[in-house]
Amino acid sequence: MINHYLLCMLLSVSVASVSQILLKKSALQEHASVIREYLNPWVIGGYGMLFLSMLISVYAYGGMDYKNGPVMESLGNVFVPVLSWFFFGEKLSVRKVLGIICIMMGIAVFYS
């Protein structure tokens, strides 16, 4: 049975990954001014989601072993390239795919 705190940590990592995609979306756009560069819906939404991710993580750490946190957080290194490929059409190079495989194998070894 999966601990619901681990699911909360997975949710936190997912929310943080989506927030990085929102911030990248803003960074790829031209802005009329420096203020607009930092005060636009993509940036505000991205930082809002990072804050939400932090709150979910704090809750999750309250009910799970601390050793699980960094292992679950490493999934962000899997989610972000996949989301970038999906939304921005970025290439998943052989090195990135091998890195993702290594991360997934490390998680599998940790939890087996």
TORMI-127441 format. One record per residue (C-alpha): residue number from 0; x negated, y negated, z negated; residue in three letters. Coordinates in Angstrom, 2 decimals. Layout:
N
 pos       X       Y       Z code
 NUM       X       Y       Z  ALA
...
***
This chain:
112
 pos       X       Y       Z code
   0    0.00    0.00    0.00  MET
   1   -1.31   -3.43    0.93  ILE
   2   -1.58   -6.01   -1.81  ASN
   3    0.60   -9.05   -1.05  HIS
   4   -2.25  -11.30   -2.16  TYR
   5   -4.37   -9.92    0.69  LEU
   6   -1.51  -10.69    3.06  LEU
   7   -1.45  -14.24    1.69  CYS
   8   -5.18  -14.52    2.37  MET
   9   -4.61  -13.26    5.91  LEU
  10   -1.90  -15.90    6.31  LEU
  11   -4.28  -18.54    4.99  SER
  12   -6.96  -17.57    7.51  VAL
  13   -4.38  -17.60   10.30  SER
  14   -3.12  -21.05    9.35  VAL
  15   -6.70  -22.37    9.16  ALA
  16   -7.47  -20.91   12.59  SER
  17   -4.43  -22.56   14.15  VAL
  18   -5.42  -25.85   12.51  SER
  19   -8.83  -25.63   14.17  GLN
  20   -7.09  -25.19   17.52  ILE
  21   -4.99  -28.32   16.87  LEU
  22   -8.11  -30.30   15.98  LEU
  23   -9.85  -29.07   19.12  LYS
  24   -6.82  -30.05   21.21  LYS
  25   -7.17  -33.59   19.88  SER
  26  -10.93  -33.64   20.44  ALA
  27  -10.47  -32.75   24.12  LEU
  28   -8.19  -35.74   24.75  GLN
  29   -9.08  -39.34   25.52  GLU
  30   -7.83  -41.78   22.89  HIS
  31   -6.98  -45.45   23.28  ALA
  32   -8.88  -46.46   20.14  SER
  33  -10.95  -45.08   17.30  VAL
  34   -7.93  -45.29   15.02  ILE
  35   -5.84  -43.28   17.50  ARG
  36   -8.64  -40.74   17.63  GLU
  37   -8.13  -39.94   13.95  TYR
  38   -4.48  -40.85   13.48  LEU
  39   -2.57  -38.77   16.00  ASN
  40   -0.17  -35.85   15.58  PRO
  41   -2.80  -33.20   16.44  TRP
  42   -5.28  -34.39   13.82  VAL
  43   -2.70  -35.06   11.13  ILE
  44   -1.09  -31.67   11.77  GLY
  45   -4.48  -29.94   11.80  GLY
  46   -5.57  -31.41    8.49  TYR
  47   -2.12  -30.79    7.02  GLY
  48   -2.43  -27.13    7.97  MET
  49   -5.92  -26.97    6.46  LEU
  50   -4.47  -28.31    3.22  PHE
  51   -1.69  -25.70    3.36  LEU
  52   -4.31  -23.02    4.02  SER
  53   -6.22  -24.13    0.94  MET
  54   -3.09  -23.90   -1.22  LEU
  55   -2.31  -20.41    0.07  ILE
  56   -5.92  -19.35   -0.58  SER
  57   -5.80  -20.62   -4.15  VAL
  58   -2.64  -18.60   -4.72  TYR
  59   -4.16  -15.50   -3.09  ALA
  60   -7.35  -15.69   -5.15  TYR
  61   -5.17  -15.70   -8.27  GLY
  62   -4.17  -12.09   -7.71  GLY
  63   -7.02  -10.36   -5.91  MET
  64  -10.65   -9.50   -6.46  ASP
  65  -12.94  -12.35   -5.50  TYR
  66  -15.07  -10.03   -3.37  LYS
  67  -12.19   -9.75   -0.87  ASN
  68  -12.07  -13.47   -0.10  GLY
  69  -15.19  -13.83    2.06  PRO
  70  -14.35  -10.61    3.89  VAL
  71  -10.90  -11.89    4.80  MET
  72  -12.24  -15.36    5.65  GLU
  73  -14.53  -13.79    8.24  SER
  74  -11.41  -13.03   10.28  LEU
  75  -11.38  -16.73   11.17  GLY
  76  -14.42  -15.98   13.31  ASN
  77  -12.24  -13.52   15.21  VAL
  78   -9.05  -15.58   15.42  PHE
  79  -10.55  -18.87   16.62  VAL
  80  -12.30  -17.51   19.75  PRO
  81   -9.23  -15.45   20.67  VAL
  82   -6.92  -18.45   20.22  LEU
  83   -9.35  -20.64   22.20  SER
  84   -9.29  -18.09   25.01  TRP
  85   -5.50  -17.97   24.93  PHE
  86   -4.77  -21.71   24.69  PHE
  87   -7.77  -23.31   26.40  PHE
  88   -8.85  -20.59   28.78  GLY
  89  -12.31  -20.42   27.21  GLU
  90  -14.47  -17.52   28.27  LYS
  91  -15.04  -14.69   25.84  LEU
  92  -18.64  -13.87   26.61  SER
  93  -20.17  -10.46   25.99  VAL
  94  -21.98  -11.91   22.96  ARG
  95  -18.73  -13.23   21.49  LYS
  96  -16.94   -9.94   22.05  VAL
  97  -19.84   -8.01   20.48  LEU
  98  -19.76  -10.43   17.54  GLY
  99  -16.03   -9.91   17.11  ILE
 100  -16.54   -6.13   17.22  ILE
 101  -19.30   -6.38   14.59  CYS
 102  -17.07   -8.45   12.31  ILE
 103  -14.18   -6.00   12.66  MET
 104  -16.47   -3.04   12.02  MET
 105  -17.87   -4.76    8.94  GLY
 106  -14.35   -5.32    7.60  ILE
 107  -13.45   -1.70    8.32  ALA
 108  -16.56   -0.47    6.49  VAL
 109  -15.86   -2.77    3.54  PHE
 110  -12.28   -1.55    3.12  TYR
 111  -12.98    2.17    3.75  SER
***
